[in-house]
Amino acid sequence: MHRHVAFVAVVVVAALLPAPAARAAVTTAPGTVFYPNPVQALGRQDLTDAKDADLPAFAPAYRRVTLSELDGSGRLAGRYVVVKSSTGKAAVLVDGAFPAWHRDSDQFEQVMGYYWVTTAQQYLQHLGFGSALRPVNQRQIELRIDQYGGDNSFFRDDKANISLGKGGVDDAEDAEVIVHEYGHSVQDGQVPGFGTTLESGAIGEAFGDYLAVAVTSWATGVPTLTPEACVADWDSVSYTSTAPHCLRRLDGDKHYPADVVGEVHADGEIWSRALWDVRSALGDTRATTLIVEAQFAFTPDITFRAAAQATVDAAQRLYGSAAAQATRSAFSARGLL
């Protein structure tokens, strides 16, 4: 929820192998999105939802992008995500493009969901998690838009789908909410059923926050017009009263165990600060690579300490002693090692 190796060589005779199954045509098409949301894109903390009104202030925040990995059906279905909506207004191609819907149209959020889930998967593959040996969540997930009326979103591991709520600012209008929920899907893909305890659940919320910032910064560039460590600047305007508007932050000063309160989102800020410090020390590519790599060694009920040690071990394996020491220091500073 957002609020909340051993290798075996095998010799085969090519002629004996069955022909590969035919794959549906993969296409691209233009679509319109927030990039990643209007608060960040415009550097404006005064924007409000105004009941989904497409006010003139939002005009410069829209961006025409290319949606990739589409399956050729003419709908928002592709290799990594298929969008479902209960409104009866499904987004469909018109003359080879998705029309330039804005936030007052249900289809806008559907395009947002498809684009940002696909972008998150492309980010992971950019880090090297795209091969057959180390795939991360390379499955088609179902993304449900506007089927939950509350101001919340969630991933269901029993169905491997994501629901994005429509209370307050519709959650699918903020790329960082979308990618946060995809972070839960990523961890579930690596460790089925991940997050069965308070500490593992907090790790899950923290990783979702971290991935949200990492993906949007990678896609849109830095420096940002709002604090980069602030998560979901746009969605949070509906329930925060001070600027900058943040759902949560990655750069807080919480420490384990003194600041544990027994709520996964709040306690997750201890873990996410450690991840943020690893990123600050090693840079986005190396930090996120080792963070994701470490999660292959997690268990559904892993503790903070065990997960921190697994992350240090991944840093050592991938990048050597200096990176491992920087990673250890980040977790030690939070009381996690």
N, C-alpha and C positions, 0 to 999 in steps of 0.2 A: 504493500500500500504506500501511497506517496505521502500521507500525513501520518500527519502521521508519520632406458627403454631398450627392449630387445627387438631386433628386426630379423625376420626369417626370409631368406631369398627363396622364391619359388619360380621354377622354370616351367613355362607352359608353351604349348604349341598354339600359335595364334589361330590356325585354321579350325581348332577344336572349340574355340570360345564362341558362345552365342553372340549374335549381333546385339549391340547396345539397344536398349529400348528407345523408341522414338520419343523425343522431348518436345513439348509444345513450344511454339515459336515465342521467343523472348523479345519484347519490344520496349521502346522508350516512348515517352510522350510528355509534352509540356504540362505543367500544372502551376498553381499559385499557392504560396504558403507564407506564413510568418517565418522570419529567418534570424533568430529562432523564435522570438516573440517581440511584440511591439515595444515593450519597456526597454529591452536590451538593444533592439535595432535603432531606436530613436533616442535612447538615453533620457527618457521621460518617466518620472515617478508619479505624475499627476493623472495618468490615464485611468479610466474606470470602465467597467463592463457596460454600463448603460443599457442593460437588457439586450445584449447582442447587436446593438445599433452600429451600423457601419459609418461612424462619424468621420468627417474630413480629416481629423487628426491621425487616423489610422492609414491614410492613403500612402504615405511614404514608407510604411512598414511592410507592405506586400512585396513579394519577390517572385518573379517567374523563374521556375527551376525545371530541370529535367527529371522526371520519374523514370527509374530504370528497373530492370528485372521483371517487367510486366509479362503476363503469360499470353497476351494476344487476344484475350477474351473481350476487350473493350471496357472492362471494369477494373476496379482497384484490387486486383488479385495478381500475385506474383510469386517469385521463388521463395520469399521469406515471410510474406504476410498476405492475408486476405482480409479485407475490411468488410464488416457487417454493420448495418444500421437499421434501426427499428422505425425510422421515420418514413420509410417508403420513398425516399428521395435519394436513391443511390446515384453516386457519381458515375457517369458513363462518358466515354469518348465521343466527341463531336468533331467530325472531319479531322481525325487524327490527333486531337488535343483535348485536354480537360479544360473546359471553359474557365475564365478568370473569376471564379466565385470568390466572394469576400465573406467576412465573418458573420454576416446576417443570413447566410445560406448554409444549410446543413452539410452540403457537399464540401464546403471549405474544410471543415474539420476532418472529413474522410480523407481528403487529399493530404492534409497535415499528417494524419496518422500513418498513411502509407509511406510518405516521403521520409519521415524521421525514423521509423523502424528500419527501413531499408538503409538509410544513412548510417544508423548505428551498427548494422551488420557489416556495412562496407568499412567502417572504422575498424572493427575487430579484424577483418581480413587484411586491412592495411598494416596491422600489427603482426601479421603472420599466422593468424588463427583461421586460415582458410583451406589448409591442406587436408587431405584425408587422414593424416596422422594426428592433427591437432585441430579438428573442427570445433567451433564454439557456437552452439545454437543455430546451426545451419539447417533449420527445419522451418516449414511454413507454419506460422502461428495465426490464430484468429484474433483480430482486433475489433472489439465491439465499441461502436461510437454512439453516444447518446442513448444507451440502453439502461443506464443507471442514473437515477434522478438526484442522488446526493452529491455533495461537493467533495468527492473522493474518487479514487481510481484504485484498481487492484488487479493482481495476477492470480489466476486460479491454477494451481499445479495439477489438479485432478483432470482438468480439461486443456491445460496448456494454452489458455487464452487470457487476453487482457481486456478489461472493461474500463472505459474512460467516462467519468461522470460529467454531468451538465449543470451542477449547482454552482452558483457564483459565476466566475469566469469559466466557461466550458473548458474542461481540462485538456481537450485535444487542440486548443488554441495555443498551448504552451509546449514547445518542443521538449523542454526539460522535464515536464511531467510525463510525456510519452516515453522518453528514453529512460527515465527512472523506472517505470514499470517494465520496460524491456530488460532492465538490469536484473529484475527478479527472474525473468524468463531465461536469461543467460545463466544465472547460477543454478536454476533448476535443470537446465540442459547439461551442465557440468556435473551436478550432484543432485539427482532426482530427489524431490522432497526436502530440499535444503531449507533450513530455518525453523527447526522444531522446538527450540528453546529460546529463552530471553536473549542470551548472548549471540547465538547464531542468527536469530531474527534481527537483532540490532546490526550485525554485520551486513545482512541483506539490505536493510534500509540505507545503510551508509554507502554500500557499493552502488546502489541505484542512484543516490545523490551524486556520487563521484563520477559515475559513468555519464550522467546527464550533462555535467559541466564539461567533461573531457570531450564528448562527442560534439556538443554545440560549439565549443571553442575550436575544435579541429575543422569543423565545417565552415564556420563563419569568420574565423580569424580572431586574433588578439593583437593589441589590447581591446577590451570591450568597453562600451560606454557606460556600463554599470559594473559594480564589483563582481569580478569573475567568480569568486567563491560563494556568491549569493545564488541559491537554487530557486528556480521557478519564480522569477521576478514578476511575471505577468499574472499567473494564476493566483499568487498570494495577495494581490491588491484587494481581493474580496474579503480577506479575513485578517489583514494587518493594518495598523493605523499609523505606523511611522515609516519613514523612508530612510534607507532603501527598503523596499518591500522584498522580503525573503521568506520562502517556506522554511528553509533552514540554511545554515552556512557551513562551509567546509573548513573555515579557519577559526573556529571557536577555541576556547581555552579549557574545555572540560577535561577532567582527569579521572582515571580509574584507581580505586573504587569510590572515591569521595563523591563523585557527581552522578553515580548510578541512581536512577529513580524508578527503575522497573518498567519503563515504557520503551519499546523498541526504537521509535523514531528519535526520542530524546537521547537515549543511550547510544544510538548509532552515531551521534555527533562526536563521540570520543574516537570511534574507529575512523570516521571520515576525515578527521583532522590528521590522524596518522598517515592516511593515504595521501592527503593533500601535501604533507611535508615530504613524503617520498617523491611525489611529483615535482615539488619545488627543488629538491636536491638533485634529481636525476633527469628531469625533463619528462615531457608527456609520453613519448614513445617508449622509452625504457621502463618508466615507472608503471604505466598501465599494462605493458606486456608482462612484467613480472607479477603484478597484482592479479591479472587474469590467470596466468600460468599457475600461480600458487593455489587457486581455487580448485584445480583438479585433485589436489590432495586433501581437500576439506571433506568433512562428514556432515550429515544433516544437522547434527547437534554439537558441532564444534564449539569450543570455548574461545574467548578472546585470545588467551595466551597461546593456545595451540595453533590458532589461525595466524597469529603474529609470527610465531616461529616458522610456520610453513612458508610465510611470505619472505622472511629473511633467507630461508633455504633456497627459495626460487631465485632470489637476487644473487646469491652466491653461485648457483648453477649457471645462470644465464650471463652474468656480468662480472663476477669475481668479488674479491674481498672488499674493495672500496665501496661498491654498490651495496653489498651485504651490510657493511658497517653503517652506511647512511640509512638504510632501511631499519636496522636495529635501533638506531638512535631515534628515529621517528616514533617507533612504538614505545620505546623506553620513556620518552618524554611525556607520553600519555599514561604511563603506569601500566602498560600492557605487557611489558617484558621486564 
